[in-house]
Amino acid sequence: MSTSIEVEPIRFSGIDISSITKLVKRKDQRSLEELGGVAGVATALETNVEDGINGDEDDISSREKAFGSNVYGKKQPAAKTFSEFALDALIDPMILILLSCALLSIGFGIRNDGLREGWKNGAIALAAVLAIIIISAISNFWPDKQFQKLSKASSMIPQVDVVRHGQSQRIPISNVVVGDVVFLMPGDRVPADGLFLRGISIQVENLLNGRAERLKVDSLNNLFLFSGTSVVHGHAQMLVTAVGKNRKSHIIHLDGRLIDQCENLTSFVGKAGRAVAFLVLLVVLVRFFAGNIYNETLHRVPGGGEMKFLDVVAALVGIATTPVMIALASTPKDLLLAVKIYLAYSMKRMMDADVLLKRPSLCHVIGQATTICTNITGSLTTDTKEVTKFWLGLSSIEGVPCNLIAPYVLELLHQGTGLNTSLPPSKLSESPLKTEKAIFDWAVQKIGMDIEALKKSCTIIGTEYFNPENKQSGVLIQTADKSFHVHRKGEPDVILRMCSQYYETTGIVKAMNKIERELLEHTIEGMAKDGLRCIALAHKKISIEEFFTSSPPTLILLGLVGLRSSLRPGVKKALNDCIGAGVTLKLITGDSMFTASNVATECGILEAGKNQHNIVVEGQEFRNYTSEERLEKVDYIRVMARATPLDKFLFVQCLKDKGNVVAFLGRGIGDVRALQEADIGLCFGSRSAEMAKACSEIIILNNEFPSAVDILRWGRGTYDGIQAYTEYLLTASFVALIIDSVMEISPRELRGVHFIEVVSEGKSPFPVFQLVWLKLILGTVAALTLVVKQPPGEIMHKPPRDRKEPLINNIMIRNILVQSLYQVATLLTIHFKGNTLFKVSNKVQSTMISHTYFLCQVFNMFTVRSFEQNFFEEIQRKKLVWAVNGITVVIQALMVQVFGRYSDTARLDTGQWGICIAIAAISWPISWLVKYIPILNILFFRNVRWPIYKSKVK
């Protein structure tokens, strides 16, 4: 007895999968013919060319199993873990030296004082080093985590229209499978390799390698469509034959001029700190071997020649640790950390506000924008359009009932509005289609068009879809009586030039002489002045032979349609905010000069009643200028009407050549070149072509123009916050570097902020807890306080920052010098004269120095980058700084008054606290007074080529 098991055949096992998937890649016309052409491939892939694939879960799964999935790019690298960041901090050379010294300190401490007490001081140092490592890891882990999240969000997957089981649906490119029937129209990206199925011949362009040449794809000469290319003209359907690894992944990483400047600054100051530390080490070593070292009781410590070998080693460990701490404290590594934190914070806040940035560096680049170029439809005005005017010949249709219009003319209007359109599924969001939909709806509701009856009575022979280059669309149809008709629809000045006659309501065709043409032009101008967009309809009955002649037929004007769309809510205020921020607004549109001027005046780009000569131009006029004339006039032009894609590109190019930082807000395929040329390309999320999204660096997901102002404000706030932290950190680092160095080599040998006693004495190293605490204050806490904040509204009252302005400008140098000189002078006074002036012990004196230094940084956190002369009013507004510093001062007080044993500090009485606070508080009036000091263009800084500074007088 035998048992047979039925095995379900594997789907698509009967076809050569590799031959199908490689068809397009090899452009193998012979193999395509052997497979039976496109129809044969569709049959092999079990695709109905009309209804598409079945599209259920089992169908999709089996296709992905056989042919693979259309994964969107390579898998992003795994995010770094917390332990990896901790390891990065651990292998820092300075940390390794401190760690070694701490371990040696434990060993020598036990040797000198026994196990019971000897390990404590070294253990404290070890705990401090470990704390630094943990703080560094935490500070780097959070922004990296944010960048990883934002990388996924910013990798917007384009979407396409497909037909599955007879129903059209819009899906992400990554969900496309082999066998799908995909709709393609201008602005779409080809989602996978495939074959031209049906439609009008299309032109595609490869934007991935930057080539400008276009490739024609049709059913006769070239059937092959490649993944990643973009449709720039025409409409078609394609059959997907191969999917997979055909796109680049998008991973957020830090880049840009700001990062370079911060890295240069960190490197420069770090080198200076290491040079000073080496000098200190050299001086102390010479003095040590010369026997010129004293402990805190001013008793001489035996020199190197008078000590045993192990004692010398222990002493050298202690001596070497001090310069290491000086170098560690003077290197402003926290600057890069602050940049990372703020960029991550800004991107997250903007993402919460439905604004997507593809690169972190855009946060501050957008803040430099001097010019914003925008369109009308969809940007300033709503997408919703309504036909409010219609002229048939020289008569307004408002005064003539439709039943009085000749039936033949009504039939032609039905054909021109119902068949000369491009409304494939899910594509009603783009502006030309919104216009067509409004006209289509008007024809149904107002002039009685029955689209189903129209389709039955007419056969479409060919369609020319809307082209932004020539501003028109067309259709060739055959009616039931076998006659051929061509219909044109587009911008009135374009269509009017093609017409020599016009229809009256009675159906009579009249010649369009000079007077009638002027009357029609006056009608068009009147609609434009009323804020209406005018569209012209034209028709001609022709023979098929006449259609294919070289010269286009002369047409008969059918009518003029006027569409109205209102300004978007908040647009006028947003534009005024941009103007108040010193940003120039340019309106670049394909609409007529009258429409453009009307909208520009309504929203405030143009002043009402002002002479518009040389301020409003047409694209052709600008294009015909010489290169020199364009550069001369481009700054004065506010509105460009009838602009072609080439005009937009030339305009942006000229603005950049004049030194402007240009942000271009586009949405359609006609904006692609301008978006690529602009410094910052912006587009709306759901109302823009996929090609425009691919070329844009910032995508406004909520489709609201006021969001562009928020982007501008955050961009300016980014740079302002980084400059504030840079000024604060450099002041603290320079003061610490000078004080540490002087106190280490001074004859009095009083212990300063970063001094470590000779370990062989069994004493605790200089307040390592204070070192960790100060590093925490100067690093993470200050960064979070000064950088992570909402940009103030006042920042939009200043002009844009010069793109060549250095990170450290003359204002900052002035502030750093004044604050540093004051702090150094007061701290050195306490160091050299503290015993005499305040009648205190050496340890109290050292504590006062470190405590005063700490308080100076606390007070400086309020004053840094406060440019306004109403200084004290500004201080009152910094509520976050008050809260954070209040907490840090309480912790500092506990360290000094309660935990002095661990922080190696002495308790201070009320008078000593008052002295420290008074010295630190004086920095406030100094900061107020210094704002009245003229900013000097110091020759030293101007003539020396620093890697971090380039002089600029403000």
DADAHU-V925160 format. One line per field, one symbol per residue. phi: phi as a letter, one per 30 degrees, with the letter a starting at -180 (. if undefined). psi: psi as a letter, one per 20 degrees, with the letter a starting at -180 (. if undefined). Layout:
phi->???
psi->???
//
This chain:
phi->.ccccdcddddiddcddddddcedechddddddddjiddddddddhcddcciddidddddddddddcjccediddddddddddddddeddddedddddddddddddddddddciddcddddddddddddddddddddddddddddddddddddddddecbcbcbhicdacbdedcdbdjdccdbbejdcddadacdcakdeccbbcddcidcdccdbadccbccccdjdbdcajbacbcdcabkdbbcdcbdbdajdddddddddeddddddddddddddedddddddddiccbddcicdcedddccdedddddddddddddddddddddddddddddddddddddddddddcibccdbdddecddddecbccbccdicccdddbbdcbbcciccdddcbeddcdeeddeddddddcccdbbbdeicdddeddddddddddddddcbidcdddddddbcddabcdebddchababcbbdddidcbccbblddddddddccbbdcddjdccdcddddddddddddddddddicccbccbbadbcddddcddcdddccddlbccccbcddeidddddddddddicdcbcbbdddddddddddddcjdcddidecdiccbcedddddddedddddcddddcbbchddedddddddddedddjdcccccbacddcddddddddbcbaddcccdeddddcccbccddicdedddddddddddeddddddddddddeddddddddeddddcdddhddcdbdcdddddiddeefdddedddddddcdddddddcdadedddddccdddddcdddccddddeddddddddddddddddddcddddchbddddddddddddeeddddddddcdhcdddddddddddddddddddddddddddddddccdddchbcdcdddddddddddddddddddddddcdedcddeeddccdddcbbdadc
psi->pqppppppqpqjiiqnghhghjgghilnhghghhikahhhggghjlpoigiargjrghggghghhgirqlqnaqpqqqqprhhhhhhghhjpggggghgghgghhgghghggjrhghhigghhggghgghgggggggghhgghhgghgghgghimpoqqrprppkipqqpqqhiiprpiqoppprpiqpoirqaqpgraqpqpqpoihjjqiqqpppaighoippqqirqpiqrqrqqppiprbnjrqqopprparhggggggggggghgggghggggggggghgghgiiklpqaijkqppqrhijqrghhgggghggghhghghggghiolhighghgggggggghgghhhjkpppiphihghghiiphppprafphghrqhpqpoiqppocjqpihjoqhiipphhggghhgghhhhmrnmrqjkjiqghhhghhggghghghhjkpohghghhiqppgqporppigjkrrrqpqprhjjqppppqpaphhghhhiqirqqrhiippqqnagghghgghhgghghghjjqpppqpqqpprqhghhjrhpqqprppgrpppqpprqqpigggghhhgghjjppppooqirrhgggggghghijhqppiqpjpjhprqghghhiqrhghghhihhhphporlprhhggghggggghhjjqoppporhrhiighhhhhqhppqrqgijqqhhhghiqhppohikphhhhhhggghghhghggghghgggghgggggggggggghhjqhhkppbhkqprphiijqprpnhhhggghhgghegghghghgnrppqhihjjqrqqphjprhoahgggggggggggggggghhghghjggggilrrhhhggghghgggghghghhhhipknhqimghhhhhimhggggghgghhgggghgghgkhhhilrqqqagghggggggghhhhghghghiiipqopnphghhhpnqiippqop.
//
